[in-house]
Amino acid sequence: MRKCRLIETGRCYHLISRIAHRAFFLTPDERTRTVDLIRRVEEFSGVLVLAYAVMTNHIHIYIYVPEAENIGEEGILRRIKALYRDASLSDVLAEWRRLRDEETRELAAPRVDDGYVSRFARYKESFLRRMWNSAEFMRTFKQHFTMSYNGRREHFGTMWEGRYHERNHKPEESVMWKTSGYVDANPVKAGIVNRTEDYRWCSFAAACAGDEKAQRGYAFMYGASDGWEVIREKHEASIRDALDEIASQRTSGITKDEGSSECMSKSDPKIEEPREFLVRLERGDSAIAERILELLAEGPKKPALLREAVGIKRRDHFNNYYLVPLLKLGLIEQTDPEHPRSPQQKYRRVL
């Protein structure tokens, strides 16, 4: 049975989701797009993003959900325009105008009874239901990410592995500092950078670079009156505390799920850390190529199984963009090179 989520306003939510098949699809360009989408969904949803870290195969988003507001039609439209883009935005606005005109005509016409139900009101309500809600924030984010990725690349189906993981708490300062410190410690913990501010796909790096939206989240947690430099110093201490606790757990052999503090232990213990990729292909995605090599390190596999694992359905695309280039680079080899078209052909990694 699926565990029910607590959906309340006035609480902080640490949200974590991993890419399907544990694939490293979040290349630098995709991570930049992801950060932009987080901000768009933030504005649409009416939540406040306190911190985020977009890794190569998973994301952390830490938000505060305030009380709902009465924003009216103008406010709904403003948020719609913040979220939707291009053809999707045109479709939503066209439906908005059509239903609004329909309501105007219906209300102007004489009616025998008062049984009229406004479809325009229902349409507006469909957007309002998605605001000031942590679950709807995450659903909107994941759906728009998947539609965008699939539309730009030859990919089908969902991008995400199951339900997202969530832990929530009241906005108490000590817990917010600890949770946000853990979120921002991720790229250092993964060994990608030595300092969090050097990893440009996390909120702390954005705040250090002068991003006012990122600084706003830390001001909420540490106090807006302190000024950014004071807040930065306090949060650097929170990051150090998080890294010290992680190092202590590793030294003692305690797993995150068994021995961490409350805010850390509630993060998904199964989430794997990202890696930097050394494979550079002329046309293919280096993150996907690295995932193929990772799979082949486990033993020889057929191309169909590899395609399924990385989410590519077209055989010709997979062969031309990945198998052939990796063969030419000498990183993989066929198990039966004398019969290259054999239906039993498998590939293995060259160690």
N, C-alpha and C positions, 0 to 999 in steps of 0.2 A: 504494500500500500504506500502511495506517495505521501510524504510528510507535508502537512499543511504549512504554509508560510504565514508568518505574522506580518500583516499589512496594516501599518499604522503611520500616521503623520507624527511629526515631532520626534523622530528617531533617526539614528545613523545606521546605514547599511553597508557592509563590506561585501561586494559582489564579485564573484570569481567565475570565469568560464574558460573552457579549454577548446581548442580547435579539434574537430572530428578527426579520428584516426591518429591523434597525437601528432598530426603533421605540422611542419614548420612553414605554414603558409604566409605568416606575417612578415614579409620582406620589409625593408626600410620604407618603400613607397606605401605599402599597405598599412604599416604602423602609423605613418603620417595621416593617411586617410582615416584611420581608426580614431585618432585623437580629434580630428575635425568632426567626425560623426558623434563622438561623445559630447562635444560642446553643442552640437545642433540638437541632440536629444535632450540635453540638459535644459536648453532654452525652451524647447517644446513642452517638456514635462513639468517645468516649474520647480525642479529640485536644485540643490546646490552640490556641485561636485567638489568634494574636499580634497581628494587625491586620486591619482591613477598611475598605473604602470602598464604599458602595452608591451608585452614580451613577444617572442617569435612564435610561440605556440599557445599562449594563454594571456588573459588580461585580468587585472585587478582594477575595480572601480569602487571608490569609497564616496558615498553620497549622504547628504542630509535631506530629509523630506519634510518641508514645512507644512503648515496648515494650508488648506485649499483657499483660493481667493475667488472673488466674484469678478471675472475679467471681461465679461460681455463679448459681443460679436467681434469688435475690433481687436480685442486681446486674443481671441481664438484665432483669428486670421493672421495676426502677427506671428503667433507661434507656429501655425501651419507653414507659413512662408519661411520660417527659420529651419524647419525640418525637411520639407520636401524640396525636390530639385527637378528642373526641366519638365519632361513629359508628365511625370507623376504629379508635380505641382499644378500643371495645366489641367489635368484630369480632375483633381480635387477642387480647384477653383471653379471649373465649369459645372461640376455637380452642385457646388455651393450656390452658384447663381441660378441654376435651373430650379432647385428646390425652393430657394427664396422667392423667385418669381411665381412659382406655383402657389406658395402660401399667400402671396399678395393677391393673386387672382381669387383664390378660395375665400379669403376673408372679405373680399369686396363683393362677392356674389351673395344674393339672398339665400338663406338656408332655413329649412323647416325646423331642424333640431340643432342641438349643440354637440352633436356627436363627431364633429370634425377632429381628426388627429393630425397634427402637423408633422409631416415627414421632414421638414426643414429643422424643426426642433429636435427630432431624433438624430438627425445627422450631426448637429452641433454637439449633442450629448455624447455621441460616439467618440468625439475627440476629447471632451472633458473627462470622460471616464479613464482616459489614458494619462491624465496629469496627476501630480502629487501622489504617486503610487510607485513604490520600488519595483514591484513585479512588472508593471506596465512599462516602466523605464527600461528594464532589461529586455523585455519582449520587443519593444520598439527598436532598441539598439540592435539586437541580434537579427531581427527580420530585415531591417534596412541594410545592415552589413552584408547579409547573405545575398539579397537582391542585387546590391551594387557589385559584389565580387563576381557573382554568376553572370551578370550582364556584361562585365568587362573581360572575363576570361572564359575559357571553355570548361566550365565546371557546372555540375548539376547537383541539386539536393542541398541539404543544410550544411552549414559550415561548422556547426557547433556540436560538441559531444555531450548529448543528454542535457539534463537540467543544469542550470547554473547553481553554484554553491553560494550560500548567503549566511552571514551572521549579523545580528543587529543589536543595538543597545541605545540607551538614552544618551543624549549629547553631553556626557560628563568629560571634563577636560582631560583627565589622566588617561581615560580609555581612548579618546580621540587621538591624543598625541601618540600613544603606543600603537594604535592601529595604523595611522598614517605613516608613522616611522617604519613599520613593517612593510607597508606597500612600497614606499620609496627605497627600501633596502634591497628590493628584489634584483635589480640589475647588478648591484655589487655582490650580492650573495651568489648570483649565477656566474660571476667571474667575467662579465662582459666589460665592466669599467671598474676603476678603482674608487671613483667618487660619483655619487648619485647625480650631481649636477652636470656630469659629462654624458649622461644618457638622455638624449633629447626627447624620448618618448615616455617620459614620466613627468608628473605635474611639478615636482620640485625643480627639475632642470628648467621647465618653462617659466616658473616663478622667478628663478635666478636670472633668467634672460629678460625679465621685465614684463612678462605676460600678466596683465592685470586680472584676468579671469582666474588664473592659477593662484595668484597672490590673494585673491578674495577668499578662496577656500581655506588657506592657512590663517588668514585674519579671523575667520569665523572660529577656528579651533584655538588660536593663541591670544586673541584679543586685538581688535582693529586699531586700538589707540597706540599700540607699541611701535608701529612702523615696521617696514619690511626687514630692515637689517637686524632688528632685535628678534623678530619672528624667525628669520633665517637661522640665527644662532641657536635659538631654542629648538628648532626642528632638526638641525644638524645633531644636536644632542639626542633627540629621539631616535634618529637613524642609527647613531652609534650604539645606543642602548639595544636596539633591535638586532644589530649585527653581533654585539657581544653575547646576547642571549642565544642567537643561532649558533655561534661558535662554541659556546659552552655546551649546548645540546649535542653538537657533533663530537666534541671531545669526550663527553661522558657516555656517548653511544645511545642517548635517549632520543627516540623519534619525536618528531614535531607533534604528532597526535597524542603521544603519551605524556610528554613532559613540558610542553610550552605553556606560556601564560594564556589567559583566557582568550584574548583577542587573536593570538597566533594559533592556538590549538584548533580553533574553529575554522581555519583555512583548510582547503582541501589537501590532505596529506598525500594524495596520489598525483598531484600536479607535478610534472617533471620540469626541470629547469631548462631554459633555452641554451642553445649553443651558437657560436659564431660559425659561419659556413665558409669553407675554403674552396668549395667547388664553384667555378665560374663558367657558365655555359653561354654560348653566343645568343641563343634564343630562349632557352628554357629558364625556369625559376630555380635558382640555386638552392633554395630551401627545400623544394620538392626533390631535387637531385640528392641532397644530403639525406633526406628521409629514405629514399630508395637504397642508398648505400647502407644506411642503418638497418634496414630490413634484411638486406643481403648478408650483413655481418652475422645474422642469426643462422644462415644456411641458404643453399640454393633455392630459388623460387621461380615459378612460371610467370611470364609477363602478365597474364590475366590477374593473378593474385596481387602483383605489384600495382597494377592500374587501380584495382579496387581499393587498395590500402591508401593510395594518395589521392583518390577521388577524381580520377580521369577516366572517362568512358570511351573516348575515341582511340582506337588502337593506333591509327596512323599518326595522330598527334603525339601519343606517348612514345612511339618508336622513333619518330623524327626528332623530337625535342629532348628525349632523355636516353633511351636505350642506345641508339646509334652514337650520340656524342660521348656517352660514358664508356662505350666500347673503344672509341677512337682515342680517348684520353688514357686508356689502359687501366681504368679503375674497376671495370667488371669484365667478365669473360663468359662465354657459353660453355655449358657442361658437355655439349656434343657439337663441337665446331665443324666436324665433318658432315653434319646434317643440319645446317643452319635453319631450315624451315620445318624441322621435325615438330609435330604436335606435342612431343614430350620434352621439347627443348626447355632448359632452365638456365638461369643466370646466377652467377655467384660473384662475390666481391674478391678482387685481387688484393691479397694482404701483403 
